[in-house]
Amino acid sequence: MQVTLSQISLLLCLLSCASTNGARYTPDWASLDSRPLPEWYDEVKFGIFVHWGVFSVPAFGSEWFWWYWKGAHESEYVQFMTKNYPPGFSYTDFAPDFHAQFFDPDEWADIFEASGAKYVVLTSKHHEGFTNWGSPNSWNWNSVDNGPHRDLVGHLGKAIRKRSLHYGLYNSLYEWFNPIYLSDKQAGFKTQDYVAKKALPELTNLVNRYKPDLIWSDGDWEAPDTYWNSTEFLAWLYNDSPVKDVVVTNDRWGAGCYCKHGGYYNCADKFTPGQLPNHKWEKCQSVDTLSWGYRRNMKLSELMDLPRIIKDLVYTVALGGNYLLNVGPTADGVIAPVFEERLRGIGAWLKINGEAIYATKPWRVQAENATALVWYTSKKTSTVYAIITSNPMENTFKLSIPKTSNSTVVTLLGNPEPLKWIPLQSTGLSVQLPELPFTPAQAWTLKLDGVA
């Protein structure tokens, strides 16, 4: 039976609660894009992304393992399976080995809290279609019926929220090998059986059950937003869902939506704008530069070290973005020690320098090439932070951009003693630096009060 667009719209209307006071958004981009972004998101700045699923079992290549093996038939993946698994072994045969036997949600939450992150985004379902909760629309291909036999989404969410962190959920709209989706695709997306029977019921179930503060949508690019019925869903989400006042969404709601529609913009994986964007954005980055999921064959040289992560974080925040850093746990539920070390290193740096990151705004000038590269952030009207991302190896440090006054005070975060400084000829100042304390992050922050 083919399902029409009007039937899908009716489904979402039935899911909606009674009308509430306040703005009502209509299912069109002009209305939905006018919704103000909830303030918490811009204030938190730093989050942790967690890619976890059946792909964590082969843990080879990347989280796109199934597609590269059976979709693209890439030789590296085909040979890996031929060499290590018996003939006839299917991807679904990996699921029982997704044990998660060492998964301790409180331990994970402690690590994430120690990193200084203020929000966490877990893959509730990646493109493989396996759901990390007992989805009623994914029989026997979910973490309750198969593999861990646990509600991974629910258990982690409870631990995250106990620590007052925001909890978000990644959801892939499409599924590589779902036969209903492939049937719609074969029909040129003129039918919407998959959307009505699987994608939207599952997504609304996810929202109603777990009440995420953020929905990180993905897997949308093969079809337009009209196929996914994205505007109908978002109108329900913003008007009547249990998270209507706090939920934040990204821009992956159909082909052509990237950097154009939605809440904040991702634009692309590891998006790196060259100048200050005019819309709130987020850079998603992975400690493992070659994969979002855990790889058993990863090498140390393929991982971001702490100074590189801090520079990426600082650059992103200075340009008005949020930084979402990914780690991929193992199939048995362990965050690899090298990932934990990176996260705790970030937290140690933020414990001293977080004032220059959290709840800041881009300054009128975002960077300058002084003796060392400096990125600027700001608070209020006259407090500016100059984050130095390498040791200048000099006793004096010149900043040419800030305009000083007689009331200007300069301090090094972590040291309450004011630093001596003198103004430069027209604008800027020269600061007498103390011996910079050792930090594995190799970044320090000058706080400038009373500058313009």
N, C-alpha and C positions, 0 to 999 in steps of 0.2 A: 504494500500500500504506500503510495506517495503522500507525503505530508506537505501541506502548503504553508506559505509564509503566514497567512492569517491564523492558521491553527497554532503555529509556534507562538505568535503574539498573544493569542488567547491563553496559552499555557503560562506565559509569564505574568499575564494579568491575574490569573487565578492564584499565582504564588504571592502576589502583592498583598500587603496588609491594608488596613483601612488608611484612608488619607490622613496625613499629619499636617500640622501647621508649618508654615515656612515655605521656602521656594520649592516649586515642583518642576522637575525637569522633564521635557518631552523627548521622545526617542529620535532625536536628530542631533547631529554634531554641533550645530550652532548653539543649541541649548545646553547640551552636556559639557561642551568645552567652556561654558561660562561659569561652571561650578568652581568656587574658590578651593584651592588645595588646602586640606586640613593642616593647621599650623604645625602640628607635631612633626610632620615629615621634614620640613625645611630645618627644623631646630636640631634634629638628631644627627644628621650628617653622615654617620658611619654605621653600616650594617654588615651582617654575615649572611652569605648565600650558602646553601647546603644542597648539593646534588647527590641524591641517594636513591637507589632503585635496583632492579634486577641487573642492570648494566654493571653494578658493583661486584657481581660474581665473576664474570670473565675478567673484569678489571684490566682490560687490554685495549690500547689505542685511545678510546674515548667513550663517553656515554652514548655516542652514536653507533656503538658496536653492532647492533642488530641490523641497522640500515647498511652500514659498510659491508657487512657479511652477506646479507640476503637481498638487499636492495641494489647497491652499487656493485656488488661482487668484487670488491677490491681484493687483490691477490694476497696482500699481507694478512687480511682477516680470514680469508678462505684457507690459507696455508696454516694459520694458527689453529683453526678448528680441525683440519685434517690431521695435523700432527698430535694434537692433545686430546681429542674426543672421538668416540666411536662413530662409525657410519650411522646415519639416521638420527643423530643427536640434534634436537631442535632448541631454539632459543628458550621456549617455555620450560625446557628441562633444567634450565639454570635456576628457576624460581625456588624450588625446594632448598637450594643451597644458600639462599638469601636468609640466613639464620638470624642475624642481628642478636646473637646470644650474649654479646658483651655490651649491648646498647644500654647505657644508663643515662636517661634524659637529664637527670640532675647534674651528672658529671659534664655532659655537653653544655648545659646552660651555665655552669660555673666557668667553663672555659670561655664561652662567648661573653659573659659578663666581664671576665678578667681582661678581655681584649679591648674593652672600652666601647664596644658596639652597643647601639641603643635599639636596634631592631634585627630580627632574624627572619630569613625567608627560606622555607623548606620546599623542596620539590614534592608536591602532593601527587603529581602524575607527570611523568616525562613523555616523550613521543612514543615510547614503547607501549603506553597504555596501562601499565601496572600502577594501581593506585595504592598509596601508602596509608590508606584507611579502608574500612569496610564499605566501599562504595556499593550501593544496591544496583548500580548500573554496570558493574564490572565483575560479574559472577566468576569466582575462582581465580581471578586475575587481580588479586588485591592482597594486602599484607595481613589481613585477618584470616582469610580462607587458605592462604598459601604462604610459603616462606616463613616469616617471623611469627605468624599467628598472633600479631599484636597490632593495635591501633597506633601506628607510629606518629601520625599527625597529631592525634589527641594527646599522647603521652609527652611528646616534646613541647607542645603548646602549653600544657599545664606547668611544666618546669620553667619555661621561658617567662611566663606571666607571673610566676611566684617571685621573680627577680625584677619585676616592673619593666621588662623590656617589651617592645612592640613585636607582635607575631604576624608574619606575612606568609602567604602560600603561593608558590609557583604552580601554574596549571597550564599544561599544553592543550590547546584546543584540538589539534589534529592528532591522529594516531597512525603511524606508518602503515600498518598492515590490518587495520580494522576493516572487515569486508563491507560494512555499511558505509563507512567513509569512502572506500574505494569505489563503491557503486555510485555514490553522489559525484565523485570526481570523474568517473567515466561518463556521467551524464552532463558534464560541463558545469557542475554545481547548480544545475537548474532544479534538482531535487534536493531536499534538506532532511532526509530521513535520519542521518547521523546526528544532525544538530538537535532534532526534536527528541530522538530516542536516547541519545547518549550525552552529547556535549553539554547542552544547557541543563537538563535535569541533574547531571552530575555536579555541575558548577554551582547551581543553586543549593544543592544538598550540602556541598562543601561550605558555602557561606552560612547557611542556616545552622549547621551542626557545630562549626568551629569558630565562627565569627571573627575572621581574620581582619587585622588592621590594614592589610595591604594585599592586593591581588596582582601577582606578577604574571601577566598573560603572555603566552608564547605559542608557537606552532600554528600561526594564523596565515602565513604568507602565501599559501597556495590559492586561497579563495578571498573574494572581497568581503568586507564587513557585512554586506547584505546577506551573504550566505550564512555567516555565523550568527546573524541576528544580534550583533553586538550592541547596537543602540537600544534595542528593547531590553536587553539584559542590564545595561548600565543605567537606564532609566529606573528600572526596578531597584537596582543596587543603591542608587542615590536617593530614591524617594521612599522606599518602603522596607528595605532589608534591615535586619537587626544591627547592621554596622553603617547605616546611611550617613551618620554624622561624622564618623571618624575614618572611614575606609579611603585608602589611596589606591589609585590604579596607574598602570603604565600605558604605553601607546601601541601595544601589539594586539590589535583587534580586527585585523584584516589587511589584505594587500593595499598599500597606499596610505595606511594610517601612521606609519613610523614618522616621528618628528613632526606630526601634524595634528593628531587627535588623541584624546585620552586625558589622563591626569598629568603626571610628569612624563618626560620623554626619555626613553632609552636610546632611540634612533638606531643604534646598532650595538652588537656585543663589543665591549671594550671601547665604546665611543670616546673619541678624544678631540673635542673641538679646539680650533686654533685661537678662538677669541670668546669673549663672554657671550653665551647664548641669551636670548631674550625670553626664555621660558625655563621653568624649573626642570632639571635634568638629573640623570643618575648614570654613573659609570659602573658597569658590572665588570669585575676583573677576577681572575683566578690565580691563586698562589701557584698552581701547576699551570704553566703557560701553554701547555699543549692539550689540556683536557679540563673539563668541569667535573667529571666523575673520577673516582679513584683509579689510578693505574698502578698495577704491580711492577711495571717496567719503567716507572719514572726515574729520572736521574736528577741529582742535586743541581746540576747546571741548568736544568729545565725549570727550576723553581725560582720565584721571585725572592730575593733576599730582603731583609728588613729595611735597609736604606732605600731600596727601589720602591717598596710598598709605601713607605712614608712620603717619599717624593710624589708618588702618584696620588695619594690621599690629599696632600697639601695642594697640589695643582688643581685637583678636582674641586675642592672646597673653595679655593680662591676664585674659581670661575663659576661659583654658584651652584655646584652640583653636590649630590650625595655620592658616597663611595660604598659600593656593595661588593665585598671581597668574598670569594668562594673558596670553600674547602670541600673535598669529596671524601666522606667516610668509607671505611672498608665494609664488605658485606656482613661481617660479624659485628659491626657497630662501633668500631674504634676510629677516633680521629687520630691519624698518624702523628707520632711525637714531633716530627718536623713541622707539621701544620700547627700543632699546639704551640710550639716554640715561637713561630711567627706571630700567632695571635697574642700570646702573652707579651711579646716584645712590643707590639703596637700599643697594648694597654699600658705598659710601663711608660712609654713615651707620652701617651695621652694623659696619664696621671699628672704630669708636669705641664704639658703644653695644650691640654684639652680646651683651656680657656680661649685659645686662638682658633679653635675648630668648631666646637658646639655653639649653636645659636648665633653664629656670625653671619655677616652679609659681605658680598663682594665690595671692595673699596673702589674709589673712582679710578684707580690704576691698579691692575691686578698683579703686575710683576715688574721687576727691573733687574738688569744685569749689573750688579755692583761687583765688588771683588769676588763674591760668590752669588749665585742666583738667589733672588729674594722673591717670595710670594707674599702678597698682602691680603689680610682679611680685616674686618672692622666690626665694631659694636658701638651702639649709640651714635653720637654725632662727632665725638672727638677722640675716640680710642681706636688706635690702629695697631695691628700686629704685623711685624715683619719677620717672616719665617725664613731662616737661612738654611739652605738645604745642603750645604757642605761647609767644612771648616775653612774660614777665610785665611787662617794662618797668619793673622796680623793683629796688632794690639788696637789699632783704630779701624773703624768700619764706617764707610761713607754711604749714606742714603740720599739720593738726589731729589726724590719726589716729595716727601712730607714737608709741609709748611709749618715751621715752629713758631712758638711765641714765648713770652717770658714765663708762662706757666707750664711749659712742656716738661714732662717727667718721663725718663726712659729707664726701664728695668729689664732685666733678663728673667724670663719666667723660671721659677725655681729658686730665685735669689731675690729677696725683698729689698736689697740695698739699691738706691738710685744710682745710675751710672752717670759719669761725667760726659758732657757733650758740648759741642760748640756749633753754632749755625754756619752754614756755608754762605757764599756771597748773596745769591738771590733766593734760593730755596734749597731745602735739604739740611742735613746735619752730619757731623762726624762724631761717632760715639767711641768712647774709650772702653774697650772690651776687657772684662776680667778674663782669667784663664777659663776657657770653656770647659764645663764638666764633661767627663767621658759619657757618651751614650752610643750604644750599638746602632741607633737609628741615624746617627750622623746628621742631626738637624736640631736647631736651636731657635728660640723665639724672643725677639725684642718687643716689649710692650711700650707703645708710644702714647702717653696720655697728653691731651691738649695739643693735638696737631690737626691740620686741615689738609 
